Amino acid sequence: MNSTSSLLTRITQTPGQCGGRPCIRGMRIRVTDILEMLAENVSVAEILEDFPDLELADIQACLFFAARRTDFPRLTA
């Protein structure tokens, strides 16, 4: 398995491309599109079949990216 830091290099944000939203390796495949498909129970194999330019590591990168974005500090009273 790839290290987290090398996986995250697969996520790119380019002004003017997909509204500046995070994409996979500069392609016009948005991270949110992959995450939504996974949430809708589309299998990794189906995603890779539908998007032949994607690699398994790209899907792992999307998951790591999302995990990092939702890691908020917990506030306690």
C-alpha contacts under 8 A as a table, 3 or more apart, distances in Angstrom:
res1	aa1	res2	aa2	distance
2	N	6	S	6.48
2	N	7	L	6.29
2	N	57	A	7.45
3	S	6	S	5.42
3	S	7	L	6.27
4	T	7	L	5.09
4	T	8	L	6.20
4	T	61	A	7.70
4	T	64	F	7.04
5	S	8	L	5.19
5	S	9	T	6.64
6	S	9	T	5.32
6	S	10	R	7.33
7	L	10	R	5.62
7	L	11	I	7.76
7	L	57	A	6.66
7	L	58	D	7.27
7	L	60	Q	7.17
7	L	61	A	4.86
7	L	64	F	7.69
8	L	11	I	5.52
8	L	61	A	5.53
8	L	62	C	8.00
8	L	64	F	7.14
8	L	65	F	6.53
9	T	12	T	7.15
9	T	25	R	7.92
10	R	24	I	5.75
10	R	25	R	4.88
10	R	58	D	6.48
10	R	61	A	6.57
11	I	22	P	6.23
11	I	23	C	5.64
11	I	24	I	4.84
11	I	25	R	5.72
11	I	26	G	7.64
11	I	31	V	7.77
11	I	61	A	6.95
11	I	62	C	7.39
11	I	65	F	7.72
12	T	22	P	5.56
12	T	23	C	5.30
12	T	24	I	6.03
12	T	25	R	5.82
12	T	26	G	5.73
13	Q	17	Q	7.74
13	Q	20	G	5.63
13	Q	21	R	5.93
13	Q	22	P	4.74
13	Q	23	C	6.16
13	Q	26	G	7.50
14	T	17	Q	5.52
14	T	20	G	5.36
14	T	21	R	7.57
14	T	22	P	7.80
14	T	26	G	7.50
15	P	19	G	6.77
15	P	20	G	4.60
16	G	19	G	5.53
16	G	20	G	5.73
17	Q	20	G	5.44
17	Q	21	R	7.40
17	Q	28	R	7.23
18	C	21	R	5.63
18	C	23	C	7.77
18	C	28	R	6.58
18	C	30	R	7.42
21	R	30	R	6.87
22	P	30	R	5.90
22	P	31	V	5.81
22	P	32	T	7.89
23	C	26	G	6.09
23	C	27	M	6.32
23	C	28	R	6.26
23	C	29	I	5.45
23	C	30	R	4.16
23	C	31	V	5.28
24	I	27	M	5.63
24	I	28	R	7.29
24	I	29	I	5.83
24	I	30	R	6.31
24	I	31	V	6.48
24	I	58	D	6.62
24	I	62	C	7.97
27	M	30	R	7.97
29	I	33	D	6.98
29	I	34	I	7.83
30	R	33	D	5.26
30	R	34	I	6.82
31	V	34	I	5.35
31	V	35	L	6.26
31	V	62	C	5.63
32	T	35	L	5.00
32	T	36	E	5.93
33	D	36	E	5.22
33	D	37	M	6.27
34	I	37	M	5.16
34	I	38	L	6.29
34	I	47	I	7.76
34	I	59	I	7.12
34	I	62	C	7.23
35	L	38	L	5.10
35	L	39	A	6.14
35	L	62	C	6.94
35	L	63	L	7.30
36	E	39	A	4.94
36	E	40	E	6.15
37	M	40	E	5.01
37	M	41	N	6.50
37	M	42	V	5.34
37	M	47	I	7.77
38	L	41	N	5.12
38	L	42	V	5.21
38	L	43	S	6.67
38	L	44	V	7.45
39	A	42	V	7.35
42	V	46	E	6.44
42	V	47	I	6.90
43	S	46	E	5.16
43	S	47	I	6.37
44	V	47	I	5.09
44	V	48	L	6.16
44	V	56	L	7.75
44	V	59	I	7.72
45	A	48	L	5.17
45	A	49	E	6.12
46	E	49	E	4.97
46	E	50	D	6.08
47	I	50	D	5.09
47	I	51	F	6.03
48	L	51	F	5.13
48	L	52	P	5.74
48	L	53	D	7.86
48	L	54	L	5.96
48	L	55	E	6.77
48	L	56	L	7.37
49	E	52	P	5.68
51	F	54	L	5.64
52	P	55	E	7.82
54	L	58	D	6.24
54	L	59	I	7.83
55	E	58	D	5.28
55	E	59	I	7.04
56	L	59	I	5.37
56	L	60	Q	6.44
57	A	60	Q	4.91
57	A	61	A	5.99
58	D	61	A	4.94
58	D	62	C	6.37
59	I	62	C	5.09
59	I	63	L	6.49
60	Q	63	L	5.15
60	Q	64	F	6.26
61	A	64	F	5.07
61	A	65	F	5.95
62	C	65	F	5.04
62	C	66	A	6.16
63	L	66	A	5.15
63	L	67	A	6.12
64	F	67	A	5.00
64	F	68	R	6.18
65	F	68	R	5.23
65	F	69	R	6.32
66	A	69	R	5.05
66	A	70	T	6.32
67	A	70	T	5.31
67	A	71	D	6.30
68	R	71	D	5.34
69	R	72	F	7.72
